[in-house]
Amino acid sequence: MAVLDPCDNCGRPTPIYRLSAVILDGHMARICPICSSRESERIAVPYAPRPDQGAIQPSTARDVW
């Protein structure tokens, strides 16, 4: 049996593996797939910046030649 948590937007009980962590109107929220598709203009998906700041071009690296 799946563990259910409420969606932070609509309150619908949703299995925790279906909830998405997003930034909704400036704060972190866990929302269900229905709210994710309905509220797409209000959502900013958080991301982790890459540690390397330069362009990655593996095809021009000497390692692959």
Stockholm file with secondary structure:
# STOCKHOLM 1.0

chainA/1-65         MAVLDPCDNCGRPTPIYRLSAVILDGHMARICPICSSRESERIAVPYAPRPDQGAIQPSTARDVW
#=GR chainA/1-65 SS CCCEEECTTTCCEEEGGGCEEEEETTEEEEECHHHHHHTGGGEECCCCCCSCCSCCCGGGSGGGC
#=GC SS_cons        CCCEEECTTTCCEEEGGGCEEEEETTEEEEECHHHHHHTGGGEECCCCCCSCCSCCCGGGSGGGC
//
